[in-house]
Amino acid sequence: MGQQGRNRHLSERQKQLLRLVVQEYIRTGRPVGSAALVRRYRLPYSPATVRNEFAALTRMGFLEQPHTSAGRVPTPKAYRFLVGETARTAAAPLHLQEVVRQRIHPGSHAQDWLAQAATILAEHMHTAAWVLPPRVEKARCAGVRLYPWNDRRVLLVLALQGGWLRQRLVPLSQRVPQETLRQWQLRLNRLCQGRTPAELAMLPPPQEADLRALWEVLMDELDRARRLVEAQVYHSGLQYVLRTEAAEPAIRLLEEPPRLEGMVRRLDDRLPVGEVEVFIGGEEDTPQEMAGCAVIVGRYGGQSPATGYLGIVGPLRLPYTQAVPAVRFLSRWLTQMFRQ
């Protein structure tokens, strides 16, 4: 039975109280008592009634009581309830949308978009944020452009699937006429578009010395792009989680790209581009080392497999109703940028 099915066993009053307990615990980090909840939210119930509902929610696994005389704290099941009940339908605030539009736009490079996305998320949510670049699927070539540069140099610009650009100045043996450059560009595009370095290595290199030099640089840039992207994680805001229970798992995720890659790539077959998945520590499908930690993941990019992931990582008491819409909006905005 899914989360929504399990939640149908809750009465409307229990749902209301559960939302308020989670909200209050996220705000304060302290166990929530029945009398305090009634006073703060001016509830039309007595503290005794709320205590009875707390007891029922505890038996159902949504709340726990650290000490006999203490209030209640949410369990991972309660956070999942909040995600399912409210976070999925909430919209990102207008001020965040405006910041994203100002700082992530078509006039800048894809690498800048990703670095900005991590910074914006960290600043907005006050937690650690990260972005994995779109997989350059074995660095497939999307197109080549050649531009004359001084007398005997040519600027080679290589576009890769996923929106990446590589460029390098290539010295030639002689000055090459513009028409010759145009013909070379056509030849390189016919050979390269949609192919990987391994596939291109099976082709005979061009015979002309200068064209062969361009070919060799192109092959080298393809390989460099693959190695660079595979090792790259853009992240920001680690200082926000250093004094929380999420510090250790957050550092492991952000400083060990293969660990983060392994976790999010589990979503390749089920998470559509522009949508969000939430990992909550303590749940069965969340890695054991993520206990005490929550990770909110969004997928972005062009057509699979040229897609990437972004998200935030922090303690279990993340403000999910703000975090999920923020991650979703960034993932959809980056998708729009890459598809342009």
Buried (B, 14 or more C-beta within 10 A) or exposed (E): EEEEEBBEEBEEBBBBBBBBBBBBBBEEEEBBBBEBBBEEBEBEBEBEBBBEBBBBBBEBEBBBBEEEEEBBBBBBBBBBBBBBBBBBEBEBBEEBBEBBEEBBEEEEEBBEBBBBBBBBBBBBBBBBBBBBBBBBBBBBBBBBBBBBBEEBBBBBBBBBBBBBBBEBEBEBEEEBEEEBBEBBBEBBBEBBBEBBBEBBEEEEBBEBEBBEBBBEBBBEBBBBBBEBBBEEBBBBBBEBBEEBBBBBBBBBBBEEBEBBBEBBEBBEEEBEBBBBBBBBBBBEEBBEBBBBBBBBBBBBBBEBBBBBBBBBBBBBBBBBBBBBBBBBBBBBBBBEBBEE
